[in-house]
Amino acid sequence: MAMEIFAARGYGKASLAEIADRAGLTQAGVLHYFRSKSNLLTEVLDLRDATDIADLGSARPRGLAFLRHLVDTARRNARREGIVRLYTVLSAESVTDDHPAQSYFRARYAGLRGLVAEALAEACELGEVERHLDIAATANAIIAVMDGLQVQWLLDPAAVDMAASTERAIDALLRSLPGDA
């Protein structure tokens, strides 16, 4: 319920009263479990991440298998509008001063860039892609494509196939980005 309300209204306009009402609790009841609206937001974001981690399984795929996992994530996200909306709204809001999820999203993007860069480095080591690939720039571009596709999909789901577009972008980036060589 909180996830849906944060996704629909953003953090600032989401009210604890509405969240409590939809959960069948009082505001005091919600605060008993989460101490504050910002703690509730953090728990909602952690739940989103836990869902994605559970989908990944016990071990992160290596190299190009991890990039295929990203395509699979885009495919799953096309069936999870609420989670996609939550992430999109809150990540955009988090760039504002003093937003309670700003440190969460900074850490999340740093971690995601690290995971994608590590997978790209593994793909180079495994001979799956050429070693001259600019790993940091490619990781940033892959993440940017995925986030941009989510916004487009939320605005017009029939016009955007997130999985196919993610796969096409990753393939194009791996083939054509100039490297450091």
Long-range contacts (C-beta under 8 A, 24 or more apart in sequence): 2-40, 2-41, 2-44, 3-44, 3-47, 3-48, 3-82, 3-83, 3-86, 4-82, 4-86, 6-41, 6-44, 6-86, 6-89, 6-90, 7-82, 7-83, 7-85, 7-86, 7-89, 7-90, 8-85, 10-89, 10-90, 10-93, 11-37, 11-41, 11-90, 11-93, 11-99, 11-100, 11-101, 12-93, 16-40, 37-100, 38-100, 38-101, 41-90, 41-100, 41-101, 42-100, 42-101, 42-104, 44-86, 45-86, 45-90, 45-101, 45-104, 48-83, 48-86, 48-87, 49-108, 51-83, 60-115, 60-119, 61-119, 62-119, 62-122, 62-126, 63-119, 63-122, 63-123, 63-125, 63-126, 63-128, 64-119, 64-123, 64-126, 64-128, 64-129, 66-115, 66-116, 66-119, 66-122, 67-116, 67-119, 67-120, 67-123, 67-142, 67-170, 70-116, 70-142, 70-146, 70-166, 70-170, 71-163, 71-166, 71-167, 71-170, 72-163, 73-146, 74-146, 74-149, 74-162, 74-163, 74-165, 74-166, 75-162, 75-163, 77-150, 77-162, 78-153, 78-157, 78-161, 78-162, 78-163, 81-154, 81-157, 84-150, 84-153, 84-154, 85-154, 87-150, 88-147, 88-150, 88-151, 88-154, 91-147, 109-143, 112-143, 113-139, 113-140, 113-143, 116-142, 116-143, 123-174, 129-174, 130-179, 131-179, 131-181, 132-178, 132-179, 132-180, 132-181, 133-174, 133-177, 133-179, 134-177, 134-178, 134-179, 134-180, 137-177, 138-173, 138-174, 138-177, 141-169, 141-173, 141-177, 142-169, 142-170, 142-173, 145-169, 145-170, 145-173
